[in-house]
Amino acid sequence: MASSLSSSSSSSSLKFTVRRSQPQLVAPAIPTPHELKLLSDIDDQEALRFQVPMIQIYGKQASMAEKDPVEVIRKALSQTLVFYYPFAGRLREGPHRKLIVDCTGEGVMFIEGDADVTLAEFGDSLQPPFPCFDELLYDVPGSQQITDTPLLLVQVTRLKCGGFILALRFSHTMVDGFGYQQFMNAWAEMARGATKPSIAPVWRRELLMARDPPRITCNHREYEQIQDTLPSSNHNLIQRSFFFGRLDIAALRKSIPQHLQHCSTFDLITACLWRCRTKAMQIEANEDVRMMCIVNARGRFNPSLPVGYYGNAFAYPAAVTSAGKLCQNPFGYAVELINKVKGEMKEEYLQSVADLMVMKERSLLFTTVRSYIVSYLARTNFRVIDFGWGEAIYGGVAHAGAGGFPAVSYFCSAKNGKGEEGMTFSIFLPAEAMERFTKEFNDMLRNQNQPQSTSNFIRSTL
């Protein structure tokens, strides 16, 4: 499965190289506690044992002309690690595959780079997938391991125009999207001169440990093990990005019945993608298809998880139906399925997942057969992370796919070429399926009585 993401084709004409320094370790600015910290039983499940690539793109800022972004960001990182010192440690695997953070204070990996290219040369490529991403984030040999390696890999690349790109990879076992945003905000605050984060980090991973004895109390269809009778379609994949604007969302909402008008933007766009992707893949009508919805559980606890908790606090309950029902029923059918499965996410559901992980010794992987996963990160808006150079031109996940599983899309806050606020997502599909998906996606928006869709195909390729 891990090899499938590397087979995407490229149509971007922009090619460049980055002159890089040797990777170095950035340690906390002052000594930090040397101790062992257990990850939660949600953190260390098999599905999260990978590193997530992120990217922040910043333009030139006249008021920062005398400042070197590499030095500012490196120093602020060292200061931030004083408060988030577990990130400066290393993961170890204990009995029953339990992951433990050894807070050694060794630091995270940092690379300085210079590229002979301007932001203007990227054109409309300032959305995933990014040209020459392997130049913007050097894959240091051995750095993608889960244990005994730095938990954060950072590269800051200066551009010829005065802008810069911050690309990084973080271990998903340490944080989820909200936790990552909290860490990044703290880092940016330190870069702007703060002496401590405005939100103090909270570890408290014991809050999401399995019960003793563990007991499964919910139906977890996201973990059903299914035999795939068809040959793999994860070959010769390409990636394209698409944009959802305000009018696109309004158009989708017009097409659902009154009793579903309470449904969220997430429900609408997830249902839209699920239908379009299923049609594009030409799945047999009698075959079951799954949409796993990543749902944040922070506000679903009583009492809520503490402010500042930066561990993983989500599950991905699965909506399941046949391909025929999904594609032949009105659009509201898919929306209702998504809305219903999201409603299953309560404190008890996440507790049941933690118990399941312990009972299976963390080795259980989600169902990959005819499955699709959507993560809605638009609410976190990584573009507002300001290291002193203002809002990012793009901030978010660097490409679709996760941990070698290509059928994962992330929604990130973005602007389109006309300056309209909205969100972008990218998707991996075989070339022929991608053409069908593009047509289904555009037709679906066009058919919702919208005079002119603001949705636009942004770019293909990784």
Disulfide bonds with the S-S distance in Angstrom:
none
